[in-house]
Amino acid sequence: MPTPRYEFYETEDRLTLSIFDKGVDLADVQIKFEPRAFSYIRGDNVVQLEPLKGQIDTEKSDYAIGKVKIEVRFVKVAAIRWGGLVGDAPDPLNAFPTTTTTTAAASAGHKPFYKNWDGITNKILADDKPVTTSEDPNAGGDAAVNKFFQEIYGNADENTKRAMMKSFVESGGTTLSTNWEEVSRGTVEVKPPQGSEWKKWAM
């Protein structure tokens, strides 16, 4: 199948993909958003991107059809620059399985987007059910540590919360910082425990 020419640009919050396909009829287009995948189909013209470098919010992502191109706007779940469209890196926020399929008859407007750090974190914390020592002999260890960090987050100011989420996501879960001034300067490096080696997942 032929693949139309496409290009993209991004900010920390979202990525805009331009697919150059002339004379598009709404009735012939199928566009599908998934947390780590995207597809555009019009007859024999197909653009399939999987896995995406990061996770997208399928409810807030949208598209607009013009005379010479289709503009697709991916709203990122984590405010991080991808540096590319597809990649095999693991996604630490893959606990948000939502899928949205839009078809020809749906008209896509410009939807609002924002960084919702509290929403992301509350979703993660809600999935962590308390474990008793009778259910898990190690509950006094990891569970106690998790509770400790939850309490820090719950009592923290906005900059501290942002620092904790950004450092955790960008480091692949190997770093948790509360210093937003330091974390905001750039990407947080992966720092595996001493004696171990960090490897990307093979998809």
LINPE-V726390 format. One record per pair of residues at least 24 apart in sequence whose ideal C-beta (glycine too) atoms are under 10 Angstrom apart, sorted by sequence separation. I is the first residue (numbers start at 1). J is the second residue. If there is no record, write none. Layout:
i->I j->J
i->I j->J
This chain:
i->21 j->45
i->33 j->57
i->34 j->58
i->52 j->76
i->54 j->78
i->96 j->120
i->125 j->149
i->152 j->176
i->156 j->180
i->159 j->183
i->174 j->198
i->33 j->58
i->38 j->63
i->47 j->72
i->49 j->74
i->54 j->79
i->55 j->80
i->95 j->120
i->125 j->150
i->153 j->178
i->159 j->184
i->163 j->188
i->19 j->45
i->21 j->47
i->32 j->58
i->33 j->59
i->54 j->80
i->124 j->150
i->152 j->178
i->172 j->198
i->33 j->60
i->53 j->80
i->54 j->81
i->93 j->120
i->96 j->123
i->149 j->176
i->171 j->198
i->19 j->47
i->33 j->61
i->42 j->70
i->53 j->81
i->54 j->82
i->95 j->123
i->96 j->124
i->125 j->153
i->172 j->200
i->33 j->62
i->53 j->82
i->54 j->83
i->95 j->124
i->121 j->150
i->124 j->153
i->125 j->154
i->17 j->47
i->31 j->61
i->33 j->63
i->40 j->70
i->52 j->82
i->53 j->83
i->54 j->84
i->93 j->123
i->31 j->62
i->53 j->84
i->54 j->85
i->93 j->124
i->95 j->126
i->122 j->153
i->17 j->49
i->31 j->63
i->40 j->72
i->52 j->84
i->53 j->85
i->92 j->124
i->95 j->127
i->121 j->153
i->52 j->85
i->53 j->86
i->54 j->87
i->121 j->154
i->6 j->40
i->29 j->63
i->31 j->65
i->38 j->72
i->51 j->85
i->52 j->86
i->53 j->87
i->50 j->85
i->51 j->86
i->52 j->87
i->53 j->88
i->54 j->89
i->73 j->108
i->79 j->114
i->118 j->153
i->4 j->40
i->29 j->65
i->38 j->74
i->49 j->85
i->50 j->86
i->51 j->87
i->53 j->89
i->55 j->91
i->72 j->108
i->75 j->111
i->79 j->115
i->117 j->153
i->3 j->40
i->15 j->52
i->49 j->86
i->51 j->88
i->54 j->91
i->55 j->92
i->71 j->108
i->73 j->110
i->75 j->112
i->76 j->113
i->78 j->115
i->79 j->116
i->4 j->42
i->15 j->53
i->47 j->85
i->48 j->86
i->51 j->89
i->53 j->91
i->54 j->92
i->55 j->93
i->58 j->96
i->62 j->100
i->70 j->108
i->73 j->111
i->75 j->113
i->77 j->115
i->79 j->117
i->15 j->54
i->26 j->65
i->31 j->70
i->33 j->72
i->51 j->90
i->52 j->91
i->54 j->93
i->55 j->94
i->57 j->96
i->58 j->97
i->59 j->98
i->61 j->100
i->63 j->102
i->65 j->104
i->74 j->113
i->75 j->114
i->76 j->115
i->77 j->116
i->78 j->117
i->1 j->41
i->25 j->65
i->51 j->91
i->55 j->95
i->56 j->96
i->58 j->98
i->60 j->100
i->62 j->102
i->73 j->113
i->75 j->115
i->118 j->158
i->121 j->161
i->2 j->43
i->3 j->44
i->4 j->45
i->6 j->47
i->8 j->49
i->15 j->56
i->24 j->65
i->29 j->70
i->31 j->72
i->33 j->74
i->55 j->96
i->57 j->98
i->58 j->99
i->59 j->100
i->61 j->102
i->79 j->120
i->117 j->158
i->124 j->165
i->1 j->43
i->2 j->44
i->3 j->45
i->4 j->46
i->5 j->47
i->14 j->56
i->24 j->66
i->33 j->75
i->35 j->77
i->56 j->98
i->58 j->100
i->65 j->107
i->77 j->119
i->78 j->120
i->1 j->44
i->2 j->45
i->3 j->46
i->4 j->47
i->6 j->49
i->10 j->53
i->14 j->57
i->24 j->67
i->51 j->94
i->55 j->98
i->57 j->100
i->58 j->101
i->63 j->106
i->64 j->107
i->65 j->108
i->77 j->120
i->118 j->161
i->121 j->164
i->1 j->45
i->2 j->46
i->3 j->47
i->10 j->54
i->19 j->63
i->21 j->65
i->22 j->66
i->23 j->67
i->24 j->68
i->56 j->100
i->58 j->102
i->62 j->106
i->64 j->108
i->117 j->161
i->121 j->165
i->124 j->168
i->1 j->46
i->3 j->48
i->21 j->66
i->22 j->67
i->23 j->68
i->24 j->69
i->62 j->107
i->63 j->108
i->64 j->109
i->117 j->162
i->120 j->165
i->1 j->47
i->14 j->60
i->15 j->61
i->17 j->63
i->19 j->65
i->20 j->66
i->22 j->68
i->24 j->70
i->62 j->108
i->64 j->110
i->77 j->123
i->117 j->163
i->1 j->48
i->14 j->61
i->16 j->63
i->21 j->68
i->22 j->69
i->38 j->85
i->61 j->108
i->62 j->109
i->115 j->162
i->117 j->164
i->118 j->165
i->121 j->168
i->18 j->66
i->20 j->68
i->21 j->69
i->38 j->86
i->62 j->110
i->117 j->165
i->20 j->69
i->21 j->70
i->37 j->86
i->62 j->111
i->117 j->166
i->120 j->169
i->18 j->68
i->19 j->69
i->20 j->70
i->36 j->86
i->61 j->111
i->115 j->165
i->18 j->69
i->19 j->70
i->36 j->87
i->60 j->111
i->62 j->113
i->17 j->69
i->18 j->70
i->19 j->71
i->59 j->111
i->60 j->112
i->61 j->113
i->17 j->70
i->18 j->71
i->19 j->72
i->60 j->113
i->17 j->71
i->18 j->72
i->57 j->111
i->60 j->114
i->16 j->71
i->17 j->72
i->36 j->91
i->16 j->72
i->17 j->73
i->35 j->91
i->57 j->113
i->60 j->116
i->15 j->72
i->16 j->73
i->17 j->74
i->36 j->93
i->57 j->114
i->15 j->73
i->16 j->74
i->35 j->93
i->36 j->94
i->14 j->73
i->15 j->74
i->35 j->94
i->57 j->116
i->14 j->74
i->15 j->75
i->35 j->95
i->13 j->74
i->14 j->75
i->15 j->76
i->35 j->96
i->36 j->97
i->7 j->69
i->13 j->75
i->14 j->76
i->35 j->97
i->37 j->99
i->39 j->101
i->42 j->104
i->57 j->119
i->6 j->69
i->13 j->76
i->34 j->97
i->35 j->98
i->57 j->120
i->5 j->69
i->6 j->70
i->8 j->72
i->10 j->74
i->12 j->76
i->34 j->98
i->35 j->99
i->4 j->69
i->11 j->76
i->13 j->78
i->14 j->79
i->33 j->98
i->34 j->99
i->35 j->100
i->4 j->70
i->6 j->72
i->8 j->74
i->10 j->76
i->12 j->78
i->13 j->79
i->15 j->81
i->33 j->99
i->34 j->100
i->12 j->79
i->13 j->80
i->15 j->82
i->32 j->99
i->33 j->100
i->34 j->101
i->11 j->79
i->12 j->80
i->13 j->81
i->17 j->85
i->32 j->100
i->33 j->101
i->12 j->81
i->15 j->84
i->31 j->100
i->32 j->101
i->33 j->102
i->10 j->80
i->11 j->81
i->12 j->82
i->15 j->85
i->31 j->101
i->32 j->102
i->10 j->81
i->30 j->101
i->31 j->102
i->32 j->103
i->10 j->82
i->30 j->102
i->31 j->103
i->93 j->165
i->10 j->83
i->29 j->102
i->30 j->103
i->31 j->104
i->8 j->82
i->10 j->84
i->29 j->103
i->30 j->104
i->10 j->85
i->29 j->104
i->31 j->106
i->93 j->168
i->8 j->84
i->27 j->103
i->28 j->104
i->29 j->105
i->92 j->168
i->93 j->169
i->8 j->85
i->26 j->103
i->27 j->104
i->29 j->106
i->31 j->108
i->92 j->169
i->7 j->85
i->26 j->104
i->27 j->105
i->91 j->169
i->92 j->170
i->6 j->85
i->25 j->104
i->26 j->105
i->92 j->171
i->24 j->104
i->26 j->106
i->92 j->172
i->26 j->107
i->91 j->172
i->92 j->173
i->26 j->108
i->90 j->172
i->79 j->162
i->89 j->172
i->90 j->173
i->79 j->165
i->80 j->166
i->78 j->165
i->79 j->166
i->78 j->166
i->80 j->169
i->81 j->170
i->78 j->168
i->79 j->169
i->80 j->170
i->78 j->169
i->79 j->170
i->77 j->169
i->78 j->170
i->14 j->113
i->13 j->113
i->13 j->114
i->13 j->115
i->12 j->115
i->83 j->187
i->81 j->187
i->80 j->187
i->80 j->188
i->90 j->199
i->90 j->200
i->91 j->201
i->89 j->200
i->90 j->201
i->88 j->200
i->89 j->201
i->87 j->200
i->88 j->201
i->90 j->203
i->55 j->169
i->88 j->202
i->89 j->203
i->54 j->169
i->88 j->203
i->87 j->203
i->86 j->203
i->51 j->201
i->51 j->203
i->50 j->203
i->12 j->166
i->36 j->203
